[in-house]
Amino acid sequence: MNPEDAVVSSGNLSVAWAQAFLRVFDARGGELPHPLLLSITEFNDQHEPIENGEIRSSLDQTIAAINKSSDKRKIQGVSATASTIFPHMCWSPRATRPAAELFAHYRDRIYPRLKKICSLNSHGTYFLRMIDCPSTRSDGSHVNQLEAIIEWWHRDQEKGKRTRRSAMQVSIYDPPRDHNGSGQGGFPCLQQVSFGWNEQGLVLSAYYPTEWIFDRGYGNYLGLCQLGAFMAHEMALPLARVNVFVALPERGGASKSTTQTLANNLREMVSEAPTPEEAAA
């Protein structure tokens, strides 16, 4: 295997996803025989990822057409998928809403509504598991993993200490609930998220044992970037990079024939996309 085949790096989230999708689309059987590392490297002054509207719109239109023509399980659009990782509609870096208020609002109001609307949310969402994780504490209380990381970071900054890097991680997969050997459940695909930092700023890294690049990839990467923007804001750091490691990259539930036109269009759009140097000029 050429090591370069396993890496997709771009300043543009849309281009990174398109390149990842085209690799699994072209692969025999719709899955890569090796892991994939996707790295997104450019963000605006509000820590938001740089996107190509034409690529994102083409994906959403393809998903809508597949959903309209099929009675099978519907595929969520980009925004709906992203919101399971971070509720972007409830937060903005331009607003002054405290993080604690966002956590309480999501846990007490947003998630109960999501659970009623869609059975896919019956086992939780990624964001809920980040902020309301069951623990072995004697009082039965839950752990807000994001809040704890933010508190540790500011405590150590005030004391001039270096925060323990191995503590800066968030668990999603819960063995008591998820390690059951059941059939295709669809959740959780994301296993864990970790936060690191360098002289450029905050680095978010996520790990997927497997991922459907067509069905979920774009929304997953967008949600992770939005989560990174939130944590960068709360930790008073710039967002430098978002890394996603996928152990088994797959095309997804949609057939190759239903995504052929999208793949053809993406090849043209990716080939025409400016390089980071051209975009900065």
FISE-131073 format. One record per residue (C-alpha): residue number from 1; residue in three letters; x, y, z. Coordinates in nm, 3 decimals. Each point is the difference from the previous one (the first is absolute). Example, Ala and Ser with C-alpha at 12.3 -4.5 7.8 and 13.67 -1.06 7.14 Angstrom:
# residues 2
nuro_marnu_u_v_w
1_ALA_1.230_-0.450_0.780;
2_SER_0.137_0.344_-0.066;
//
This chain:
# residues 281
nuro_marnu_u_v_w
1_MET_0.000_0.000_0.000;
2_ASN_0.121_0.350_-0.082;
3_PRO_-0.014_0.193_0.331;
4_GLU_-0.139_0.301_-0.186;
5_ASP_-0.310_-0.205_-0.086;
6_ALA_-0.090_-0.008_0.369;
7_VAL_0.015_0.377_0.056;
8_VAL_-0.237_0.276_-0.110;
9_SER_0.103_0.349_0.106;
10_SER_-0.167_0.324_-0.107;
11_GLY_-0.071_0.348_0.123;
12_ASN_-0.355_-0.042_-0.127;
13_LEU_-0.239_-0.239_0.180;
14_SER_-0.205_-0.060_-0.315;
15_VAL_0.301_-0.087_-0.211;
16_ALA_0.135_-0.233_0.270;
17_TRP_-0.331_-0.187_0.017;
18_ALA_-0.026_-0.018_-0.382;
19_GLN_0.347_-0.147_-0.030;
20_ALA_-0.078_-0.258_0.271;
21_PHE_-0.331_-0.091_-0.166;
22_LEU_0.159_-0.044_-0.343;
23_ARG_0.257_-0.238_0.145;
24_VAL_-0.262_-0.232_0.148;
25_PHE_-0.223_0.042_-0.307;
26_ASP_0.281_-0.126_-0.224;
27_ALA_0.106_-0.279_0.237;
28_ARG_-0.103_-0.359_-0.067;
29_GLY_-0.307_-0.091_0.202;
30_GLY_-0.048_0.360_0.114;
31_GLU_0.254_-0.012_0.282;
32_LEU_0.368_0.079_0.033;
33_PRO_0.239_-0.283_0.090;
34_HIS_0.185_0.235_0.237;
35_PRO_-0.082_0.269_0.259;
36_LEU_-0.056_0.361_-0.096;
37_LEU_0.129_0.312_0.173;
38_LEU_-0.185_0.316_-0.093;
39_SER_0.140_0.334_0.118;
40_ILE_-0.173_0.340_-0.029;
41_THR_0.237_0.292_0.043;
42_GLU_-0.169_0.334_-0.074;
43_PHE_-0.261_0.195_0.200;
44_ASN_-0.130_0.356_-0.004;
45_ASP_0.036_0.256_0.281;
46_GLN_-0.301_-0.157_0.177;
47_HIS_0.165_-0.347_-0.012;
48_GLU_-0.255_-0.111_-0.263;
49_PRO_0.117_-0.241_-0.273;
50_ILE_0.046_0.119_-0.357;
51_GLU_-0.258_-0.166_-0.229;
52_ASN_-0.083_-0.023_-0.367;
53_GLY_-0.373_0.067_-0.031;
54_GLU_-0.028_-0.178_-0.335;
55_ILE_0.143_-0.324_0.138;
56_ARG_-0.219_0.006_0.311;
57_SER_-0.312_0.084_-0.201;
58_SER_0.071_-0.282_-0.246;
59_LEU_0.022_-0.249_0.286;
60_ASP_-0.319_0.118_0.168;
61_GLN_-0.187_-0.009_-0.333;
62_THR_0.119_-0.356_-0.065;
63_ILE_-0.110_-0.110_0.348;
64_ALA_-0.342_0.164_-0.049;
65_ALA_-0.046_-0.175_-0.337;
66_ILE_0.092_-0.340_0.148;
67_ASN_-0.239_0.052_0.293;
68_LYS_-0.282_0.099_-0.236;
69_SER_0.044_-0.306_-0.220;
70_SER_0.034_-0.259_0.278;
71_ASP_-0.222_-0.131_0.279;
72_LYS_0.300_-0.130_0.188;
73_ARG_0.171_0.168_0.295;
74_LYS_0.046_0.366_-0.078;
75_ILE_0.345_0.161_-0.014;
76_GLN_0.042_0.311_0.213;
77_GLY_0.117_0.319_-0.167;
78_VAL_0.329_0.170_0.086;
79_SER_-0.136_0.240_0.263;
80_ALA_-0.206_-0.268_0.178;
81_THR_0.302_-0.232_0.024;
82_ALA_0.227_0.280_0.122;
83_SER_-0.247_0.096_0.274;
84_THR_0.036_-0.341_0.168;
85_ILE_0.364_0.090_0.074;
86_PHE_-0.051_0.367_0.083;
87_PRO_-0.328_0.199_0.017;
88_HIS_0.125_0.288_-0.211;
89_MET_-0.348_0.154_-0.019;
90_CYS_0.012_0.060_0.378;
91_TRP_0.338_0.174_0.018;
92_SER_0.203_0.268_-0.172;
93_PRO_0.347_0.135_0.082;
94_ARG_-0.147_0.345_-0.053;
95_ALA_-0.252_-0.052_0.282;
96_THR_0.069_0.018_0.372;
97_ARG_-0.191_-0.314_0.098;
98_PRO_0.199_-0.180_0.273;
99_ALA_0.105_-0.356_-0.072;
100_ALA_-0.183_-0.124_0.312;
101_GLU_-0.324_0.143_-0.137;
102_LEU_0.051_-0.175_-0.334;
103_PHE_0.063_-0.331_0.175;
104_ALA_-0.313_0.029_0.215;
105_HIS_-0.217_0.116_-0.292;
106_TYR_0.107_-0.294_-0.215;
107_ARG_-0.032_-0.262_0.273;
108_ASP_-0.336_0.117_0.137;
109_ARG_-0.179_0.134_-0.308;
110_ILE_0.165_-0.081_-0.334;
111_TYR_0.081_-0.368_0.046;
112_PRO_-0.343_-0.102_0.140;
113_ARG_-0.158_0.145_-0.316;
114_LEU_0.250_-0.176_-0.226;
115_LYS_-0.068_-0.331_0.172;
116_LYS_-0.373_0.033_-0.072;
117_ILE_0.054_0.101_-0.362;
118_CYS_0.242_-0.273_-0.108;
119_SER_0.060_-0.354_0.125;
120_LEU_0.366_0.030_-0.107;
121_ASN_0.046_0.225_0.304;
122_SER_-0.137_-0.254_0.250;
123_HIS_0.351_-0.090_0.119;
124_GLY_0.109_0.364_0.020;
125_THR_0.188_0.232_-0.230;
126_TYR_0.373_0.054_-0.016;
127_PHE_-0.029_0.339_0.168;
128_LEU_-0.220_-0.138_0.278;
129_ARG_0.255_-0.269_0.078;
130_MET_0.269_0.267_0.016;
131_ILE_-0.187_0.209_0.257;
132_ASP_-0.204_-0.261_0.188;
133_CYS_0.213_-0.312_0.037;
134_PRO_-0.104_-0.263_0.261;
135_SER_0.262_-0.063_0.266;
136_THR_0.074_-0.241_0.284;
137_ARG_-0.035_0.274_0.260;
138_SER_-0.184_-0.107_0.313;
139_ASP_-0.253_0.280_-0.036;
140_GLY_-0.093_-0.110_-0.353;
141_SER_0.092_0.336_-0.151;
142_HIS_0.110_0.035_-0.362;
143_VAL_0.317_0.157_-0.138;
144_ASN_0.011_0.298_-0.237;
145_GLN_0.324_-0.083_-0.181;
146_LEU_0.021_0.325_-0.198;
147_GLU_-0.063_0.215_0.305;
148_ALA_0.268_-0.188_0.195;
149_ILE_0.260_0.058_-0.273;
150_ILE_-0.080_0.371_-0.016;
151_GLU_0.027_0.029_0.379;
152_TRP_0.332_-0.190_0.014;
153_TRP_0.143_0.215_-0.277;
154_HIS_-0.082_0.333_0.166;
155_ARG_0.103_-0.123_0.347;
156_ASP_0.341_-0.104_-0.128;
157_GLN_0.041_0.316_-0.207;
158_GLU_-0.060_0.214_0.310;
159_LYS_0.259_-0.203_0.192;
160_GLY_0.249_0.003_-0.286;
161_LYS_-0.015_-0.378_-0.024;
162_ARG_-0.009_-0.228_-0.303;
163_THR_-0.330_-0.189_-0.026;
164_ARG_0.050_-0.375_-0.020;
165_ARG_-0.047_-0.082_-0.368;
166_SER_-0.133_-0.351_0.061;
167_ALA_-0.291_0.151_0.196;
168_MET_-0.120_0.205_-0.298;
169_GLN_-0.219_-0.269_-0.153;
170_VAL_-0.372_-0.072_-0.023;
171_SER_-0.147_-0.350_-0.017;
172_ILE_-0.308_-0.077_-0.210;
173_TYR_-0.013_-0.380_-0.016;
174_ASP_-0.154_-0.140_0.320;
175_PRO_0.069_-0.375_0.038;
176_PRO_-0.293_-0.076_0.237;
177_ARG_-0.244_0.141_-0.258;
178_ASP_0.176_-0.054_-0.331;
179_HIS_0.211_-0.315_0.033;
180_ASN_-0.288_-0.236_-0.075;
181_GLY_0.072_-0.161_-0.338;
182_SER_-0.327_0.120_-0.153;
183_GLY_-0.048_0.055_-0.373;
184_GLN_0.051_0.328_-0.185;
185_GLY_-0.105_0.264_0.249;
186_GLY_0.144_0.315_-0.154;
187_PHE_0.105_0.145_0.337;
188_PRO_0.253_0.063_0.130;
189_CYS_0.248_0.001_-0.290;
190_LEU_0.219_0.263_0.166;
191_GLN_0.203_-0.156_0.280;
192_GLN_0.191_0.288_0.155;
193_VAL_0.122_0.357_-0.040;
194_SER_0.320_0.148_0.141;
195_PHE_0.133_0.354_0.028;
196_GLY_0.361_0.109_-0.028;
197_TRP_0.180_0.325_-0.069;
198_ASN_0.312_0.142_-0.160;
199_GLU_0.131_0.347_-0.081;
200_GLN_-0.272_0.038_-0.267;
201_GLY_-0.286_-0.076_0.240;
202_LEU_-0.247_-0.275_0.084;
203_VAL_0.007_-0.333_-0.184;
204_LEU_-0.304_-0.229_0.008;
205_SER_0.043_-0.366_-0.094;
206_ALA_-0.282_-0.254_-0.043;
207_TYR_0.003_-0.376_-0.045;
208_TYR_-0.253_-0.210_-0.196;
209_PRO_0.032_-0.382_-0.010;
210_THR_-0.213_0.021_-0.316;
211_GLU_-0.177_0.280_-0.186;
212_TRP_-0.238_0.035_-0.295;
213_ILE_0.167_0.281_-0.193;
214_PHE_-0.300_0.078_-0.224;
215_ASP_-0.275_-0.025_0.260;
216_ARG_0.173_0.157_0.300;
217_GLY_0.347_0.123_-0.089;
218_TYR_-0.064_0.364_-0.088;
219_GLY_-0.239_0.055_0.291;
220_ASN_0.240_-0.172_0.240;
221_TYR_0.293_0.218_-0.107;
222_LEU_-0.210_0.315_0.018;
223_GLY_-0.128_-0.091_0.348;
224_LEU_0.354_-0.071_0.121;
225_CYS_0.119_0.336_-0.136;
226_GLN_-0.289_0.172_0.178;
227_LEU_0.085_-0.184_0.322;
228_GLY_0.361_0.110_-0.045;
229_ALA_-0.114_0.361_-0.050;
230_PHE_-0.199_-0.015_0.324;
231_MET_0.287_-0.147_0.202;
232_ALA_0.252_0.243_-0.153;
233_HIS_-0.227_0.289_0.098;
234_GLU_-0.042_-0.129_0.357;
235_MET_0.374_-0.065_0.038;
236_ALA_0.093_0.337_-0.158;
237_LEU_0.209_-0.164_-0.273;
238_PRO_-0.011_0.016_-0.380;
239_LEU_-0.119_-0.321_-0.170;
240_ALA_0.301_-0.134_-0.190;
241_ARG_-0.098_-0.340_-0.136;
242_VAL_-0.266_-0.273_0.005;
243_ASN_0.120_-0.357_-0.061;
244_VAL_-0.229_-0.297_-0.068;
245_PHE_0.133_-0.357_0.001;
246_VAL_-0.224_-0.263_-0.161;
247_ALA_0.116_-0.360_0.045;
248_LEU_-0.242_-0.141_-0.261;
249_PRO_-0.124_0.261_-0.251;
250_GLU_-0.312_-0.111_-0.194;
251_ARG_-0.208_0.166_-0.270;
252_GLY_-0.322_-0.055_0.196;
253_GLY_-0.355_-0.119_-0.044;
254_ALA_-0.062_0.168_-0.336;
255_SER_0.087_-0.204_-0.308;
256_LYS_0.275_0.099_-0.240;
257_SER_-0.251_0.062_-0.278;
258_THR_-0.196_0.253_0.209;
259_THR_0.314_0.198_0.080;
260_GLN_0.168_-0.023_-0.344;
261_THR_-0.115_0.346_-0.114;
262_LEU_0.116_0.154_0.327;
263_ALA_0.341_-0.165_-0.038;
264_ASN_0.034_0.131_-0.356;
265_ASN_-0.087_0.353_0.110;
266_LEU_0.234_-0.015_0.298;
267_ARG_0.295_-0.095_-0.220;
268_GLU_-0.048_0.320_-0.197;
269_MET_-0.056_0.217_0.308;
270_VAL_0.302_-0.138_0.187;
271_SER_0.227_0.039_-0.303;
272_GLU_-0.111_0.362_-0.031;
273_ALA_0.036_0.078_0.373;
274_PRO_0.285_0.246_0.076;
275_THR_0.299_-0.118_0.200;
276_PRO_0.046_0.155_0.349;
277_GLU_0.272_0.223_-0.148;
278_GLU_-0.232_0.119_-0.279;
279_ALA_-0.287_0.060_0.243;
280_ALA_0.224_0.211_0.224;
281_ALA_0.134_0.209_-0.289;
//
